[in-house]
Each structure stands twice: as structure tokens, then as C-alpha cells.
Amino acid sequence: MHLDVLDLRNFYYRTRLGRAAQKAIRDQVVALWPPRAGETVVGFGFAVPLLRPYLADARRVIGLMPGPQGVMPWPAGMPNVSVLCEEVLWPLPNESVDRLILMHGLETSDNPTAVLEECARVLAPEGRLLVVVPNRAGLWSRGDGTPFGFGRPYSSGQLESQLKRNGFLPERTLSALYLPPNSGRFWLRTAEFWERNMGRLMPWRAGGVIMVEASRQLWSPRKGGLGAVVRAPLRVLEGAGRPVAEPGTARGRAGG
């Protein structure tokens, strides 16, 4: 079940904890995917907090928001790039997206397989998908005080397996959001310390979110039907004698 867009907006843009979470995840995304000119960058679910660094250089930035969640205009003070869409029917051409980010879009969906099928449809052959989901082993998925406490949390193995089943090849698995889900002043003041140091000192699974980068699994087409090459034909007529002209036939008369 998708969260309401107003709840998501209020968390990420109107609470100090939400802004800290936004920065922690976005910094990891930008480190993985530095902005490059000429790319089409798309976010699905509520991924717009991660898209702002791409507005200046990308050819096109689009924030897709599913109907059950609702939509809000984004970015503030600039031309709107957010679009309300069907969860599994996106208004994008085939193979048109270079970078695709899912956040609050997979774990809250009633049909995650169909969502990933739509990701595969719109992603360019050389494009990349980045899925951000709550970590089932982390603290953020254990309470309902933040958006990461809703939907189905994942382990890295579960997410990688689901991507493989839907035609994707996991390339890299990361974690982020080591800051405890606490809005106390001390924790917020030390947010950068947690992200910078605890990510190296603690097991990666302690982060609040798992991030998996994946590429499309491109299969070579199979030849079939009349065009198939028969490599080992059945020799069912081997050993049978060759036909001989009978007397009185045209061949027999010509030879007489």
C-alpha cells in the first residue's frame, strides 16, 4: 500500500529528520551516479528528493508518482517535472531512460513484479536502475514513525533475487542511512559523522536502506520455425536402394 504524497512531502521537506535522511541517501546516489549532461533521469515512487542534483545537467528529469500515492508539483519555484501515472503503465517510450531511481515505489507496491517489468521496458539497453528499499535488518524499518517503516523491507539477497527474476543483473549493492531514526538534537547534529564513519566501521547491513544498482539482462534472440538450422538431421532413409527405371519407361526406351 502506497503512502500518501502529503505525508511523504511533510517528512522529507518539513522535518529535520526527513531532511537529514534525504541528504544521506542523495549523497550516496550522487557518489554512485555523478550528474552527466544529456541523460534522461527518471524517479518512480517518491524519488524526487534524490533528483535535484540532476536538474542542471540532465537532458530531461521526470518524477513519476503512482496514482494510489498522489502527486505534488516539484521542484518548488521551477517548472514542474512531476507526473501522476498508473503504477504499471508509465507515460514513457520504450528504452528511453538512462538512469532510473525507485524509492518508496517497490516495497509499497501490490505488484512489484509488474513495476520491475515496466522498469525493464523504459530503461535503455545501456541504462542503469537504482532501487532504494528499507533494510529489514536496520532500525528504520522497525517503526512507523518514518516512511521506511511501511511496506515490505528487504534483505540484500531478497532484492537481488527479485531483480534477477525480472530480467535485471545486479551490479552493485550499497547501504545508506546509518543515522538512527531519532529526531533528537544530538543525533541530527552528528548525522554526517554517522554516514561518513559508521558506514565503514559497522556491517553494511546496519544502514536504514539498501541500494542495488542493476542493468538490464539482454538476451540474444532465438531462431525458430522454418529458419532453424537442423544440426543433426534424422537419416531415416539411409540404406534404402536408389530407384531404377523400369523397362518400357521413357528412360528405358531412350537407352534401347
C-alpha positions as CSV (number, residue, x, y, z in Angstrom):
1,M,0.0,0.0,0.0
2,H,1.4,3.3,-1.1
3,L,1.9,6.2,1.4
4,D,0.1,9.5,0.8
5,V,2.1,12.1,-1.0
6,L,1.4,14.7,1.6
7,D,2.9,12.5,4.4
8,L,6.0,11.9,2.3
9,R,6.3,15.6,1.5
10,N,5.9,16.6,5.1
11,F,8.6,14.1,6.2
12,Y,11.2,14.9,3.7
13,Y,10.7,18.7,3.4
14,R,9.3,19.8,6.8
15,T,11.1,17.7,9.4
16,R,14.7,17.9,10.4
17,L,15.0,14.1,10.5
18,G,13.5,13.8,7.0
19,R,15.9,16.4,5.6
20,A,18.8,14.5,7.2
21,A,17.6,11.2,5.7
22,Q,17.2,12.9,2.3
23,K,20.7,14.2,2.3
24,A,22.2,10.9,3.5
25,I,20.6,8.9,0.7
26,R,21.1,11.6,-2.0
27,D,24.8,11.9,-1.3
28,Q,25.2,8.2,-1.8
29,V,23.3,8.3,-5.1
30,V,25.4,11.2,-6.4
31,A,28.6,9.4,-5.4
32,L,27.4,6.4,-7.4
33,W,25.9,8.4,-10.4
34,P,27.6,11.8,-10.8
35,P,25.4,14.2,-12.9
36,R,26.2,14.0,-16.6
37,A,25.0,16.1,-19.5
38,G,22.5,14.8,-22.0
39,E,20.9,12.0,-19.9
40,T,17.3,11.3,-19.1
41,V,16.9,10.7,-15.4
42,V,13.6,9.4,-14.0
43,G,12.4,8.6,-10.5
44,F,9.4,6.5,-9.6
45,G,7.5,6.4,-6.3
46,F,8.7,9.3,-4.2
47,A,12.2,9.7,-5.6
48,V,12.1,13.4,-6.2
49,P,14.3,14.2,-3.1
50,L,17.1,12.4,-4.9
51,L,16.7,14.1,-8.3
52,R,17.6,17.7,-7.6
53,P,21.3,17.3,-8.4
54,Y,20.4,16.2,-11.9
55,L,18.2,19.2,-12.8
56,A,21.1,21.4,-14.1
57,D,22.8,19.0,-16.4
58,A,20.4,16.2,-17.5
59,R,18.6,16.5,-20.8
60,R,15.3,15.6,-19.0
61,V,14.3,14.9,-15.4
62,I,10.9,13.3,-14.6
63,G,9.4,12.4,-11.3
64,L,6.8,9.6,-11.7
65,M,4.3,9.3,-8.9
66,P,1.8,6.4,-8.8
67,G,-1.9,7.2,-8.6
68,P,-2.6,5.5,-5.2
69,Q,0.1,7.8,-3.7
70,G,-0.9,11.0,-5.3
71,V,1.3,13.7,-6.9
72,M,2.7,17.1,-5.9
73,P,4.3,19.8,-8.0
74,W,8.1,19.5,-8.0
75,P,10.6,21.2,-7.8
76,A,9.4,24.3,-5.9
77,G,10.0,27.6,-7.7
78,M,10.9,25.9,-11.0
79,P,8.9,24.3,-14.0
80,N,7.1,21.2,-12.8
81,V,8.6,17.8,-13.8
82,S,6.4,15.5,-11.7
83,V,3.8,13.3,-13.3
84,L,0.9,11.3,-11.9
85,C,0.8,7.9,-13.6
86,E,-0.6,4.4,-13.4
87,E,1.6,2.2,-11.2
88,V,2.4,-0.2,-14.0
89,L,1.7,1.9,-17.1
90,W,4.2,4.8,-17.4
91,P,3.8,7.5,-20.0
92,L,7.3,6.9,-21.3
93,P,8.5,5.4,-24.6
94,N,10.4,2.1,-24.7
95,E,14.1,2.2,-23.9
96,S,14.0,6.0,-23.3
97,V,15.6,6.3,-19.8
98,D,19.3,6.4,-19.0
99,R,19.0,6.5,-15.2
100,L,16.0,5.2,-13.2
101,I,15.6,5.5,-9.4
102,L,13.0,3.7,-7.4
103,M,12.3,4.9,-3.8
104,H,9.1,4.3,-1.9
105,G,7.9,2.6,-5.1
106,L,8.7,-1.1,-4.9
107,E,8.3,-2.1,-1.2
108,T,4.8,-0.4,-1.1
109,S,3.5,-1.8,-4.4
110,D,0.9,-4.6,-4.5
111,N,2.5,-5.8,-7.7
112,P,6.3,-5.4,-7.5
113,T,6.9,-7.8,-10.4
114,A,4.8,-5.6,-12.8
115,V,6.7,-2.5,-11.6
116,L,10.0,-4.1,-12.4
117,E,8.7,-5.2,-15.8
118,E,7.8,-1.5,-16.5
119,C,11.3,-0.5,-15.4
120,A,12.8,-3.0,-17.9
121,R,10.5,-1.6,-20.7
122,V,11.6,2.0,-20.3
123,L,15.2,1.5,-19.5
124,A,17.7,2.0,-22.4
125,P,20.0,-1.0,-23.2
126,E,22.9,0.7,-21.5
127,G,20.8,2.3,-18.8
128,R,21.0,1.7,-15.1
129,L,18.4,1.1,-12.4
130,L,18.8,2.0,-8.8
131,V,16.4,0.6,-6.3
132,V,16.3,2.0,-2.8
133,V,14.3,0.0,-0.2
134,P,14.1,-0.3,3.6
135,N,16.6,-2.6,5.1
136,R,14.9,-5.3,7.1
137,A,17.9,-5.6,9.4
138,G,18.1,-1.8,10.0
139,L,16.5,0.3,12.7
140,W,14.5,2.5,10.2
141,S,12.2,-0.4,9.2
142,R,11.2,-1.3,12.8
143,G,8.9,1.6,13.5
144,D,6.1,3.5,11.7
145,G,7.4,7.0,12.5
146,T,9.1,7.4,9.1
147,P,8.2,6.3,5.6
148,F,10.7,3.4,5.8
149,G,8.5,1.6,8.4
150,F,5.8,0.9,5.8
151,G,5.7,-1.8,3.1
152,R,7.9,-4.8,2.8
153,P,11.5,-4.3,4.0
154,Y,14.2,-6.3,2.1
155,S,17.4,-8.0,2.7
156,S,20.1,-7.5,0.0
157,G,19.7,-11.2,-1.1
158,Q,15.9,-10.8,-1.4
159,L,16.2,-7.7,-3.5
160,E,18.9,-9.1,-5.8
161,S,16.9,-12.3,-6.3
162,Q,13.8,-10.3,-7.2
163,L,15.7,-8.2,-9.7
164,K,17.2,-11.3,-11.3
165,R,13.8,-12.9,-11.7
166,N,12.6,-9.9,-13.6
167,G,15.4,-9.5,-16.1
168,F,18.0,-7.4,-14.3
169,L,21.6,-8.1,-13.4
170,P,22.6,-6.6,-10.0
171,E,25.9,-4.7,-10.4
172,R,26.5,-3.2,-7.0
173,T,24.9,-3.3,-3.6
174,L,25.3,-0.4,-1.1
175,S,23.7,0.8,2.1
176,A,23.0,4.3,3.5
177,L,21.2,6.0,6.3
178,Y,23.3,5.0,9.3
179,L,21.8,7.8,11.4
180,P,19.4,6.4,14.0
181,P,15.8,7.3,13.3
182,N,15.7,9.7,16.2
183,S,14.9,13.4,15.8
184,G,16.9,14.4,18.9
185,R,19.2,17.3,18.5
186,F,22.4,15.3,19.3
187,W,21.6,12.7,16.6
188,L,20.8,15.3,14.0
189,R,24.0,17.3,14.7
190,T,26.1,14.2,14.3
191,A,24.3,12.9,11.2
192,E,27.3,13.4,8.9
193,F,29.5,11.6,11.3
194,W,27.3,8.5,11.2
195,E,27.2,8.5,7.4
196,R,30.9,9.1,7.0
197,N,32.3,6.8,9.7
198,M,29.7,4.2,10.7
199,G,29.3,3.1,7.2
200,R,32.9,1.9,7.3
201,L,33.1,0.7,10.9
202,M,29.7,-1.2,11.1
203,P,28.5,-4.0,8.9
204,W,26.8,-2.6,5.8
205,R,23.5,-4.2,6.7
206,A,23.2,-1.8,9.6
207,G,22.1,1.0,7.3
208,G,18.5,2.1,7.1
209,V,18.2,1.4,3.4
210,I,19.6,-1.0,0.9
211,M,20.5,0.3,-2.6
212,V,21.1,-2.0,-5.5
213,E,22.3,-0.8,-8.9
214,A,21.3,-3.1,-11.8
215,S,21.4,-3.3,-15.5
216,R,19.1,-4.9,-18.0
217,Q,19.7,-8.6,-18.8
218,L,19.8,-8.6,-22.6
219,W,19.0,-12.0,-24.0
220,S,20.1,-13.0,-27.6
221,P,17.1,-13.8,-29.8
222,R,16.4,-17.4,-30.5
223,K,15.8,-18.6,-34.1
224,G,12.9,-20.9,-34.6
225,G,10.4,-22.2,-37.0
226,L,11.4,-22.8,-40.6
227,G,14.6,-20.7,-40.1
228,A,16.0,-23.0,-37.5
229,V,19.2,-24.8,-38.5
230,V,19.0,-28.6,-38.2
231,R,22.4,-29.6,-36.9
232,A,21.7,-33.4,-36.6
233,P,19.2,-34.4,-39.3
234,L,17.5,-37.7,-38.9
235,R,18.8,-40.1,-41.5
236,V,15.8,-42.4,-41.6
237,L,16.2,-43.3,-45.3
238,E,19.8,-44.4,-45.1
239,G,20.4,-47.9,-46.5
240,A,17.4,-47.7,-48.9
241,G,18.3,-48.5,-52.6
242,R,18.2,-45.9,-55.3
243,P,15.2,-46.1,-57.7
244,V,15.9,-47.8,-61.0
245,A,14.0,-47.1,-64.3
246,E,11.7,-50.0,-65.2
247,P,11.6,-51.4,-68.8
248,G,9.2,-49.5,-71.0
249,T,9.6,-46.1,-69.3
250,A,10.9,-43.1,-71.2
251,R,14.4,-43.6,-69.8
252,G,14.4,-47.3,-70.8
253,R,13.2,-46.5,-74.4
254,A,15.9,-43.8,-74.8
255,G,18.6,-46.3,-73.9
256,G,17.2,-49.0,-76.3
